Amino acid sequence: MTPKKLDSSVRKATSDKAWFSVVKAYNLCDAALNKRLQELGLKVGEHEVLANIARSPGITQQALANRCFVARSGVSMLLTRMETQSLLCREVDARDGRIKRLYLSPKGEALAQQTLAIQDEIVAKMMSALSNGELKELKRLSELVALQLADTSG
């Protein structure tokens, strides 16, 4: 095997191992979040909706769909279901009647605070093994690899 082929095969093997470690961490995080949200009778998609509206009251449905890790049609169905559960409301934008703004009800706000606390616990546990410098490096590296896919995901 030539040095160049060896180099590329070693790089591929290393890349694969790095990728699998990312997938493993994601799957474990997702499983932990799902388990804790089930205690509240919720799924991750509902948490995403609650968390995003809590962080950005008045967000549009389109902007919410862009932020959530749920298909756009799924967001629409979630919003309808959550609205019937009195967790949120849609209000017509004062300047543009075609736009609906999303707000949490008091019940939705309380539930959002619970789900965000669960998320904070899981993230804190997950990141507790890293120093502040390592956290900054993880952020930098994650942004760098995400940038490589940004043009191909749309």
Number of C-alpha atoms within 10 A of each C-alpha: 6 6 8 9 10 11 12 11 12 12 12 12 12 12 12 12 12 12 12 12 12 13 12 12 13 12 12 13 17 14 13 15 20 17 15 18 19 12 9 11 10 15 15 20 17 21 22 21 25 26 23 19 23 21 10 13 13 18 18 20 20 14 11 21 19 13 12 19 14 18 12 15 9 14 22 16 12 16 20 15 14 18 18 11 12 14 20 23 19 18 14 14 14 10 7 8 9 8 16 18 19 25 22 24 14 12 12 22 18 14 20 24 15 16 23 16 12 16 19 12 12 17 13 11 11 13 12 11 10 12 10 11 9 12 14 12 13 13 11 12 12 12 11 11 10 12 11 10 10 9 8 7 7 5
